[in-house]
Amino acid sequence: MSETPAPTPRSWIPRGHPLSWATLAVTTGAILMTAVDGGILPAVLPAIQEEFELSSTQAGLVNSVFFGGLIVGALLFGWVSDRIGTGYRRTWTWNVAMLLAILGGALTFGFAGSFVAFLLLRIPMGISRPVSHRCPHRRRPRVRRLA
């Protein structure tokens, strides 16, 4: 009686290019940071206002600085990614923006000891945000018509 050979064990981890794995890791971290930031800030803003003894105007400035960074990020990363082109080269634009989100989030929630530091650290969070919500190049003409 001949025995059938045992099947070779298959890895449950799919094969991928190292850049793909780096992009996955960076994106996961950035999504966690931006989700925590976007989801938790409205709930904790009163506590931040009390901690830093902020007026309502200063508390509103926290979101204004974020959205100012968002506008800068949309213009900057939109221009850069259009110049770089398509394919894996554009992945580097994504990775840089997502690293900004991770750094900005970690520094904002970990090291903001003053109101000014908190405001300045909100800027990288805003700059990185538009990249995660970008419109594919082939759909831009349609989106422009709808706007």
N, C-alpha and C positions, 0 to 999 in steps of 0.2 A: 504494500500500500504506500503510495506516495503522499507525502504531506504537502499541503499548499503553503507557500511561504507566507509568513506573517506580513500584513500590510505595514508599510513604513509609516511611522507616525507623522501626521501633518501638523504643521504649526497653525495655531489659531490666529497668529498675527499675520495679516496680509503683507506681501512684499510691496515695497515702495521706495521711491527715490529718497535719499536723505533730506533733500530740500522739502519734499512733501511731508515728512515726519516733523521737520522743524516748523513748517507752516502750521501743521495741526497743533503742535504744542503751543506755539505763540498765539494762535487764534483762540484756542481754548482758554488760555490765561486772560487774553484781552476781553473775551466775551464775559468771563466771570467778573472782571473789573468793571466793565461798562454796565453790566446788568446790575451789579451791586450799587454802582454809582447812580444809575438812572432810577432804580427801584427804591433805593433806601433814602436818597437825599431829601425828597419831600417829607418823609416821615421823621427824619432826624434834624431837619432844618431848625425847628424850634429849640432843640437841645444845643445845636451849634450856635444859635443866636444867643442863648443863655450863657454858654461856655465862654464865648468871645465877647460877650456884652455888646451885641450888635443891635443897631436900630433896624427898623423894617427896611429902610432904604439900603443899608449895607447887606442885609440878608438877600434882598433882591439882586444886588450886585453879584452875589455868588453865582447865580444862574446866568446873569448877563455876560460875565467873563467867560463862562463855559460856551455860550452861544457865539460870542465873538471869536473864540478859538475855533469853533465849528465852521464859521465862515472862512477863516484863514485856511483851515485844513481842506475844505472843499476846493478852494481855488488852487492851493499849492499841490495837493496830491492829484487832483484832476488834471492839472497841467503836466505834472511829472509823468503820470501813467499814460497820458496821451502821447507824450514824447517818446517814452520807452517802447511802446507798442504792445502787442499781444503776447500771449503765451507765458512761458515760465519766467521771462524777464520781468513781467508785471508783478510776479509773486514777490519780488524784492520790495516793491513799493508797499505791498500789503504787509509784509513782515515788519518793515520800518514803522509803519503807522500803528500796527498792533503792539509793537514793543513800546511805542510812546504811550499807548493806553495802559499797558501793564505798569510801566514806570510811574506814569502820572497817578494812577490809582493807588499803587503801593505807597508812594510818597505822600499823597494827599491824606490817606487814611492812617498812615503811620507816623508821619513826621511834621505835620502842620502844627507848629507851636504858636503861631500868631495868625491874625486875620489876613495880613498881607501875604504870608507864606501860603496860607490856604487858598487865597485868590490866585496867586501865581502858579500853584500846582494844579489848579483847575484847567489852566490853558492847555497842557498836553492832552488832557482827557477830551477837551473839545476838538482839538486839532485832529485827533485820531478817529473821531466818531464818523465823519462822512465817508471814510474809506470802507467801513463795514456796511454801509448802506448805499453803495455805488450802483449806478445804473449801467447795465451792459452796453458796450459801445454800439452794437447793432440796433438797440432800442432807443437810442437818444433822439433820433429825428421824430419818432412817434411821441416820446415824452415831451419834447419841445412843442409839438403841435397841440398837445393837451393843455400845456401851460398857457 
